[in-house]
Amino acid sequence: MEVSKKKTPTPIELIDWLNDEGVLELDWDFPEEGDLFAAGLDSMAVMQLVVAVEDRFGIELGPEDLTKTNLATPTTLAALIAAKI
């Protein structure tokens, strides 16, 4: 799924995009408030995620952004991206 660089992605768009980028393999019905860490987001996947987000949205994520709270769910990840755009 193509995620626009110009607008904040919705949590549903992020779920599809994470699958397309190969960061995580999420079910098609993965909930917007689903636990990304329980779904397999580990330290290696976080690094992939950082690179993919920075490339796609033209933002920079620093260590202070990479908290369990910010990366917990598609909803919190969308909020992080929105705050940086």
C-alpha positions in Angstrom: 0.0 0.0 0.0 1.3 3.4 -0.9 1.3 5.7 2.1 1.4 9.4 1.3 4.4 11.5 2.4 2.1 14.5 2.6 -0.4 13.4 5.2 -0.4 11.6 8.4 -1.2 7.9 7.9 -4.1 6.3 9.6 -3.5 3.3 11.8 -5.1 1.1 9.2 -2.8 2.5 6.5 0.2 1.8 8.8 -0.8 -1.8 9.3 -0.8 -2.4 5.6 2.4 -0.4 5.1 4.2 -2.3 7.8 3.3 -5.5 6.0 4.3 -4.1 2.6 7.7 -2.9 4.0 8.3 -6.3 5.6 8.8 -4.8 9.0 6.1 -7.1 10.5 3.6 -9.7 9.2 0.3 -8.6 10.6 -3.0 -10.2 9.9 -5.4 -8.3 7.7 -7.7 -7.7 10.7 -5.0 -6.6 13.1 -6.6 -4.0 15.4 -5.6 -0.4 15.4 -4.9 -0.8 19.2 -3.1 -4.1 18.7 0.2 -4.7 20.5 3.0 -4.4 17.9 5.5 -5.9 20.4 3.4 -9.0 20.9 3.1 -9.2 17.1 6.8 -9.4 16.7 8.2 -5.9 16.9 11.7 -6.5 18.3 14.9 -4.5 18.3 15.8 -5.5 14.7 12.2 -4.7 13.5 12.4 -1.3 15.3 15.6 -0.4 13.4 13.8 -1.4 10.1 10.8 0.7 11.1 13.0 3.7 11.9 14.6 3.6 8.4 11.3 3.0 6.6 9.5 5.8 8.5 12.4 8.2 7.9 12.5 7.4 4.2 8.8 7.4 3.6 7.9 10.5 5.6 11.1 12.5 5.5 11.2 12.9 9.3 13.9 12.0 11.8 13.3 9.8 14.7 15.6 10.2 17.6 16.2 7.9 20.6 13.7 9.9 22.6 11.0 8.9 20.1 11.6 5.2 20.2 9.7 4.4 23.4 7.5 1.5 24.1 4.6 3.9 24.4 5.2 5.5 21.0 5.7 2.2 19.2 3.1 0.2 21.1 0.2 0.2 18.6 -0.5 1.4 15.1 -2.5 4.3 16.7 0.5 5.4 18.8 2.8 5.1 15.9 0.5 7.2 13.7 0.5 9.8 16.4 4.3 9.8 16.6 4.5 10.3 12.8 1.9 13.1 12.9 3.8 14.9 15.6 7.0 14.8 13.5 5.5 15.8 10.1 
